[in-house]
Amino acid sequence: MFLRRRPPRHGRRRGTYRPIVDSGPSTPTPLRVRRPGAPAVVVGLWAGGLVTAVLAGRALDARGVLHLGAAPLTGIPRGEVPWTGLLLPGTVAAALVVLGPRVAPRLGRVALPVATAVAAAAWALALNTVDGPGALVAPLTSPHDYLADVDRVGNAPAFLATFTEQVVRGPDVDAWTTHVAGHPPGALLLFWAADRIGLGGTTWAAALLIAAGSSAAAAVVVAARSLAGPRTAAAVAPLLALAPYALWVATSVDAAFLAASAWGLALLAVAVRGSGRAADVAALAGGLLVGGGLYLSYGLVPLGAVVAGVLLAGGAARAGRVGLLAAAGVLAVVVAFATAGFWWLDGFAATRVRWAQGVGSERPYLYAVGANLVVAGLAAGPAALAGLSRFRRLTVGLRLPVGGALVAVVLADVSGLSRGEVERIWLPFLPWLLLAGVAVARDDRVPRPWLLAQAAVAVVATVVVRMTW
């Protein structure tokens, strides 16, 4: 007698198979479309703004009202890709992208800033030798740059006492070159002093500027460690080493302004997190450097917002004392220059008149306001933009300096005194914006794709445009 088998029933009984697709009618499950995150949106908006600035800039450049050459950047569009020259920056970028996140966390308090500065110098040199080693000194040979006026200094007291009189062009005035007239006398004094001790000429000037500008990366690492701890410093170090603004560290005189301001702020960061006599000395020294920066560039005035951010990041207990000591350092510099014969406000007023005599004042304000921000995004890099979109993820120790840098950029932008050329003029603000990049870090490391994006932006920029600076 044969037993009749029952057909298998599908269910949750043990040993049974549950089909993926039911035979009966069912309601289809809607597909979930993943929305782009805030970093992708911000970077996308920046890319769209860059395209718009390029197209509008071409039209304005064709009409002869921008005088930038490769708007929104200052330079000359390339006709050919310098393939051979790209080998070195490609190699340096690959090494820093691969090794940076791995090595940085293993380095100590001193080794990490030193390694970051060395890496930043290597990146700047690699990017700016695409057209050969001569490209490093080429910006300094311009008749409009500082070295053209070094021999006119004579002696420092007489130079400072009469500096303002030679800023504005006139029929009977032997006016300073464009860059000297556009800045306080401090920068020209530095080149004069270097020449007096045997470090004159374009080669020495380029070497000193690149060393100084690259050291700013070490200064920001020191500040990050003081304000947010060693893991944050290790996370931001590869970003600073691969910053796209390295294109203008080698070689523009603004690299010196970057160095002075960065080390001044680093000393203030150390002071607000420290205590005792050493912290007080750091605060005073930081104030001296920040004050000295005001006599290198009038454009460093908005950096006061970053100074305030660093002081507040240390907490109310230290901010007041450090602020007073820093103010004393700034005042000492002001008094020294005034005693020597140069009054900052008179110099600034004369420079505004000279600026009105030049092509900068002819550039459309509305175009400059938008294009300046796009260029700042390019110089800081996509990792900084992505981090700014996650601003709230930053610790207070970083949020306040980054916020201060944003305020500084906005103030400089709306002032109308920076109409183009901000890739070098805003160098002192950019590394503090780059601190925001740690907001995209995972497990205390910035993912390598973001580092690769930083390097790619710099390489593409130098492939498309042969920079003036």
C-alpha positions, 0 to 999 in steps of 0.5 A: 500500500502506497502512502500519499504524500502531501504537497509541501507547505511553505512557511516558517517551519524548520527545514522548509524553504521560503521562496523569494518571490510569492506567486500571488499578487503583492505590492512592489517595494519602492526603490530607495534613492540615496540622496547626495550628502552635504559634502557632495552638494557643496563640492558640486556647487563649488564646481558649478561656480568655478565653471560660471566664473571661468565662462564669465571671466573669459567674456570680461577678459576679452573686453579688457576689464579684468586683466587676469589672463586666465580668469578667475586666476591670474596667469596664461591658459596653456596650449599644451599639457606639460606631460614630462613636468607632471611626473614629479608632482604625480610621484610626490602626490602618490607618496603623500596620499599613500604614506601620509595617513599611515605615517602621521599618527606615528609621529610625535610632538616635534616630528609631525610638524617638521615632517609636514613642513618638509612634505609641504615644501616638496609638494610646492617645489614639485608643482612649480617646477612643471615648467622647469626650475626657472619657474621658481624664480620667474615671479620675482624677476618682474619689474613690478615686484619687490626685488626691483626696489631693494636698491632704493631702500638705502638706510632703514630710518630714512626709508620708513620716514619717506615711504608713504610719500612715494606710494602714489604716482605723480608727475614729480614722484619716483613711485614704488613698484606696484607690489611695494606700493600696495603693501606696508614697508615691512616686506621690502625691509625683509628683502633689504635685510636679506640682501645686507647679510648676503642673501640677495637675489632671486635664488635666495629670495625664492628659497627663503619664501618657499621655506617660510611658506611651507613652515606655515603647515607646521605652524597650523599642525602645532595649533591644531595639536594645542586646540584639539589634541594630537590625533586631530593634528595627525589627521590634518597634517596630510591635508596641509601637506597636499594643499592646492595653495602650494601653487602660490607658496612657490613663489610669491612674497605672500608666502612670507605673510602666510608664515608670519601669521601662521606662526603668530596664531600657533603661538597664541594657540599654545598660550591659550592652552598652556600656563605659566611663564612659558605660555605668557612668553608665547602670547607676547611673541604671538602678538609680535608676529601678528603685529609684524604681519600688519606691516607686511600686508594691509590685507591681514587686518581681517585675520583678527577674526581668526585671532579671536577664534583661537583665543576663544577656543582656549576658554574664558579663563585664558583668553583675557590674559593671552589677549592682553599680552598679544595686544601688547605685542601688537602695540609694540610693533605699532610703536616701533614703526611709528617711532621710525617714521611710518604711520600705518593709517597714512600708508593705507590711505596712500595705498588706496589712492594708488590702487585706484590708479591701477587696473584692480579698481577697474574690475567689476565688483560683483564678478570679483565677489563671486569669483574670489570665493570660487578661487578660495575654494580651489586654493583650499581644496575640496576636502576643506569644502566638504569639511565646511559642510559638516562644520558642526562635527568639528570640536569647539577647538577647531570650530572657532578658528575655522569660523574666524577664517570664514569671517575673515574671507567674507570681510576681505571679499565684501570690502572690494579691495580684493578684486582678483589675485586672491589665490595669493592675497588670501594665503594667510586665511586658507590653512585655517579653512583647511582645518575643517577637513578633519570633519570628513575623517574616519577613525581619525584619518582623512580618507585617501580619496579626499587627499587624492582630490586635493592633489588632483585639483592642484595638478589640474589647475597647473595643467590648465593655467601657467600661473603668474605667481 
